[in-house]
Amino acid sequence: MFEQVEDYPVDPIMIGADYFAQDPRTEKLNLTVGIYQDEHGKTPVLKAVKLAEQQLVDKQTSKSYLALTGDAEYCRVLGREIMGETYDDSWVAAQTAGGAVALRVMSDLLGQMPKPPTAWLQTPTYGNYVPILTAANARFAHVPYYDALERKITFDQMLDVLQAAKPGDVFLMEGCCHNPTGADMSTEQFDALLDVLEARGIIPWIDLAYLGFARSWQDDCEMARKIAARFSECIVCITLSKSFGIYRDRAGALFVKTQPNDRDRVQRAVSAIVRSGASHAPDHGPSVVRTILQDDALKPLWLEELDQMRQRVAGVRQQITAMENTLFGTGTLAYIGSQSGMFSLLPLTDAQETILTRDHGIHVVKGGRVNVARLGAYDIEKLIRAIHEITVPR
Ligand SMILES: Cc1ncc(COP(=O)(O)O)c(C=O)c1O
């Protein structure tokens, strides 16, 4: 039977990790990873997380199943944190295993509608959207978002292509720290995009993965808050993997804002989809998040630790820009200093990207994504010299 299993495409990020493992050079550098790392290349457990875990060990009295949509209190606390005052009973919420499952449940909901809407995706964007939407049999189409060689957001082209969207379609956008580009829309661009979505009856779907890594936890919720305040129907997915450093513990949520007549039906649909897929949400990660958000001592400690992670990533970005200026002064990497979050795209062609790995042992995700959080002081110089050698004709 299994001889008929087709060859599935492997996620480029996983391929990158495999190539890195197979590279015999000792001086190799792995910029493919999608997680925060400190200056020692470690992804530490935050102190606030450890303390919350201790509280859970001491106080948890049962590990029975939760409701299919998880713990209502977790959803309420998180919904309030992200959407603020606008978060009310019109929202259907589900506690999910990270953001990936929130995205999958939403994609299933779209794919199962009698007249499935099209989800419009920024390109390039998070590499798992297409596999998730495809697995859910949901419709999707692409709008251009960013030009890596020009190092800029292709905002006007994005709006041009979006002209083809129909009322009732959804626009899937990332919140801050856009993966893989690091390029976030300006406030003016974001507001202009919302104007277009509202005028055309397109439903915003925002995916939040890096809250706290751009400006601050509160400020980074701004995009979701604007959407929530303005639209009577909208979708918010969130993963807490990065903001709490609890990648393997799988904490996330799906929030769907509905019209009053639709609310209960959407709630039942989400529950049914959860039942047939992830079934019950894991509770450990979400309980850690809920404990921290509700504890007057742990919340400020966590916010401080989140801020340290943000500052480290922002600092590495500044170092790249400054060192390039000192070494070569071409300004070609200045854009990295103005972007945010862990990722940026290198301005390299496919051929140049191959040379970067083959001749310099620097591994990046296909398409040129690098994780700047992975870079130590020595690595920054190595990367800049390699890019210069590859891109500047001699
Ligand atoms: C934009 C974006 N959305 C969602 C996710 C999914 O996060 P998780 O795997 O923690 O569920 C990621 C993870 O890298 C991401 O970058």
The ligand as an SDF file (V2000), in Angstrom:
LIG
                    3D

 16 16  0  0  0  0  0  0  0  0999 V2000
    4.0650   34.5180   10.8910 C   0  0  0  0  0  0  0  0  0  0  0  0
    3.9550   33.2400   11.6570 C   0  0  0  0  0  0  0  0  0  0  0  0
    2.7380   32.7650   11.9310 N   0  0  0  0  0  0  0  0  0  0  0  0
    2.5700   31.6240   12.6070 C   0  0  0  0  0  0  0  0  0  0  0  0
    3.6490   30.8880   13.0390 C   0  0  0  0  0  0  0  0  0  0  0  0
    3.3800   29.5970   13.7530 C   0  0  0  0  0  0  0  0  0  0  0  0
    3.8870   29.5610   15.0150 O   0  0  0  0  0  0  0  0  0  0  0  0
    3.8470   28.2370   15.8540 P   0  0  0  0  0  0  0  0  0  0  0  0
    4.6040   27.2080   15.0910 O   0  0  0  0  0  0  0  0  0  0  0  0
    4.4980   28.5850   17.1040 O   0  0  0  0  0  0  0  0  0  0  0  0
    2.4800   27.8100   15.9920 O   0  0  0  0  0  0  0  0  0  0  0  0
    4.9470   31.3410   12.7760 C   0  0  0  0  0  0  0  0  0  0  0  0
    6.1140   30.5850   13.2040 C   0  0  0  0  0  0  0  0  0  0  0  0
    7.2210   30.8080   12.8410 O   0  0  0  0  0  0  0  0  0  0  0  0
    5.1000   32.5440   12.0710 C   0  0  0  0  0  0  0  0  0  0  0  0
    6.2960   33.0590   11.7780 O   0  0  0  0  0  0  0  0  0  0  0  0
  1  2  1  0
  2  3  1  0
  2 15  2  0
  3  4  2  0
  4  5  1  0
  5  6  1  0
  5 12  2  0
  6  7  1  0
  7  8  1  0
  8  9  2  0
  8 10  1  0
  8 11  1  0
 12 13  1  0
 12 15  1  0
 13 14  2  0
 15 16  1  0
M  END
$$$$
